[in-house]
Amino acid sequence: MCLAVPGQIVDICESNGLKMGKVDFGGALREACLDYVPEARLGDYVIVHVGFAISLLSESEARATLELLQEIAERDPDVELGASQA
Amino acid sequence: MKHVTDYRNAGLVQGILAEIRRTVTRPWVIMEICGGQTHAIMRHGLDQLLPPELELCHGPGCPVCVTPLELIDKAVAIASRPGVIFTSYGDMLRVPGSEQDLAAVRASGGDVRIVYSPLDAVKLARQNPDRQVVFFAIGFETTAPANATSVLQAQALELRNYSVLVSHVCVPPAMDVILRSPQNRVQGFLAAGHVCAVMGYWEYESIAGRYHVPIVVTGFEPADIAQGILGTVRQLEAGGAAVENAYSRVVTRAGNRPAQEVIQRVFEPCDRQWRGIGVIPMSGYRLRRPFEAFDAEVQFGVSDIMPRESEVCISGLILQGRRKPLECQAFGTECTPERPLGATMVSSEGACAAYYRYGRRAE
């Protein structure tokens, strides 16, 4: 139920007084309400839940987290950070 | 996919798990609140990769599972009426009511439709002015703003044929119930990342302090979950009891203010019955009085409901982390996703459904 996925805003418009937009989820376009992320602009990533963006994704926090996790992972001599998926 | 694939990197996840193994020195019980995380843990096999000292137990964060039977029965009663288009998130259709589920209503001719967003239900109401469109507004804090906005939209559009059957629940009061129980085993929590995206995590600070438990705000990809577990274990080993944010690309301490304002405008806190658990004081939302015209319970006057629960199902204990699905005598035999006795076997967030789907069977 609380499933929410990141997607990129590719269009912003207004409909019945709500800030709406089109969001690209890895190639699949869906309409989403952007009313709770008034600061969001074209090209930003948002987390969308039941058709509503509930959070504007922070690129800088994402980078910092990945760097931290990579640093932790590299402490293990057997780890190879390839592109394979878990 | 950007912001997804990176957190599914097998090497990265293995590296974090190795750090968890290096950190753990004794047994700990950690609860993941959110059923979405339970399913992610099972899907990626994280439970089988953790050191044996760590036990994950599964929390009440499955809105479909905790929606009270009485409300399922009311949904069935409303959906069965002529002239009604009953709309719902897909998960609710197979949740067993006392007599039947919403899927059975649809099979016998009722107009029950699955929608992706509550705004789709508002659209249906505009397109069908001669029909009553009812939306089953269930969910945790993540979903509450969307459902509230649908009511505000219906009001702005002056729709007289849109109403919501509300069953909203909130996470912090449920954590309180779990921690207060004399049977509680939970020593640390992974807090539900998307609930916190809306509400922030300041509410959890008093819980962490009062019960001396670490709480780590956690995301949904395997590396996110491993990071959340690592943060919890580090605190447990060091005797810490702080709220920590392991999902900072999405969650801030204050949460999403515009979404919180919409919730407050439309809903007010109320006592709420949780299926299998009982009434938890001030644990839910109901519509505020000025929005009564959009309240399906008022509009349809469904009051003669006598819910009857299965006597075998232990989903209430499972939702509180006190039992595991495999400890239920009906699991996989009398109770399966095709013929569920309780809601935990139905939902894409139910713990029993996760065990069944990902092949966790009794030895």
Chai-1 contact restraints between the chains, C-beta under 6 A:
chainA,res_idxA,chainB,res_idxB,connection_type,confidence,min_distance_angstrom,max_distance_angstrom,comment,restraint_id
A,M1,B,P63,contact,1.0,0.0,6.0,A-B,restraint_1
A,M1,B,G139,contact,1.0,0.0,6.0,A-B,restraint_2
A,M1,B,E349,contact,1.0,0.0,6.0,A-B,restraint_3
A,C2,B,C34,contact,1.0,0.0,6.0,A-B,restraint_4
A,C2,B,G36,contact,1.0,0.0,6.0,A-B,restraint_5
A,C2,B,T142,contact,1.0,0.0,6.0,A-B,restraint_6
A,C2,B,H194,contact,1.0,0.0,6.0,A-B,restraint_7
A,L3,B,G36,contact,1.0,0.0,6.0,A-B,restraint_8
A,A4,B,H194,contact,1.0,0.0,6.0,A-B,restraint_9
A,P6,B,H3,contact,1.0,0.0,6.0,A-B,restraint_10
A,G26,B,M1,contact,1.0,0.0,6.0,A-B,restraint_11
A,Y36,B,N256,contact,1.0,0.0,6.0,A-B,restraint_12
A,Y36,B,P258,contact,1.0,0.0,6.0,A-B,restraint_13
A,Y36,B,A259,contact,1.0,0.0,6.0,A-B,restraint_14
A,Y45,B,H3,contact,1.0,0.0,6.0,A-B,restraint_15
A,I47,B,V250,contact,1.0,0.0,6.0,A-B,restraint_16
A,H49,B,T142,contact,1.0,0.0,6.0,A-B,restraint_17
A,V50,B,S117,contact,1.0,0.0,6.0,A-B,restraint_18
A,V50,B,T143,contact,1.0,0.0,6.0,A-B,restraint_19
A,V50,B,A146,contact,1.0,0.0,6.0,A-B,restraint_20
A,G51,B,Y116,contact,1.0,0.0,6.0,A-B,restraint_21
A,G51,B,S117,contact,1.0,0.0,6.0,A-B,restraint_22
A,G51,B,L119,contact,1.0,0.0,6.0,A-B,restraint_23
A,F52,B,A146,contact,1.0,0.0,6.0,A-B,restraint_24
A,I54,B,A197,contact,1.0,0.0,6.0,A-B,restraint_25
A,I54,B,V198,contact,1.0,0.0,6.0,A-B,restraint_26
A,I54,B,N256,contact,1.0,0.0,6.0,A-B,restraint_27
A,S55,B,A197,contact,1.0,0.0,6.0,A-B,restraint_28
A,S55,B,V250,contact,1.0,0.0,6.0,A-B,restraint_29
A,L57,B,R249,contact,1.0,0.0,6.0,A-B,restraint_30
A,S58,B,R249,contact,1.0,0.0,6.0,A-B,restraint_31
A,E61,B,S248,contact,1.0,0.0,6.0,A-B,restraint_32
A,E61,B,R249,contact,1.0,0.0,6.0,A-B,restraint_33
A,A62,B,R249,contact,1.0,0.0,6.0,A-B,restraint_34
A,L66,B,D6,contact,1.0,0.0,6.0,A-B,restraint_35
A,L69,B,L12,contact,1.0,0.0,6.0,A-B,restraint_36
A,L69,B,A223,contact,1.0,0.0,6.0,A-B,restraint_37
A,I72,B,I16,contact,1.0,0.0,6.0,A-B,restraint_38
A,I72,B,E19,contact,1.0,0.0,6.0,A-B,restraint_39
A,A73,B,L12,contact,1.0,0.0,6.0,A-B,restraint_40
A,A73,B,G15,contact,1.0,0.0,6.0,A-B,restraint_41
A,A73,B,I16,contact,1.0,0.0,6.0,A-B,restraint_42
A,D76,B,G15,contact,1.0,0.0,6.0,A-B,restraint_43
A,D76,B,A18,contact,1.0,0.0,6.0,A-B,restraint_44
A,V79,B,G11,contact,1.0,0.0,6.0,A-B,restraint_45
A,V79,B,Q14,contact,1.0,0.0,6.0,A-B,restraint_46
A,V79,B,G15,contact,1.0,0.0,6.0,A-B,restraint_47
A,E80,B,G11,contact,1.0,0.0,6.0,A-B,restraint_48
A,L81,B,G11,contact,1.0,0.0,6.0,A-B,restraint_49
A,L81,B,L12,contact,1.0,0.0,6.0,A-B,restraint_50
A,G82,B,G11,contact,1.0,0.0,6.0,A-B,restraint_51
A,S84,B,A10,contact,1.0,0.0,6.0,A-B,restraint_52
A,Q85,B,R8,contact,1.0,0.0,6.0,A-B,restraint_53
A,A86,B,R8,contact,1.0,0.0,6.0,A-B,restraint_54
A,A86,B,A10,contact,1.0,0.0,6.0,A-B,restraint_55
A,A86,B,V13,contact,1.0,0.0,6.0,A-B,restraint_56
A,A86,B,H44,contact,1.0,0.0,6.0,A-B,restraint_57
A,A86,B,P222,contact,1.0,0.0,6.0,A-B,restraint_58
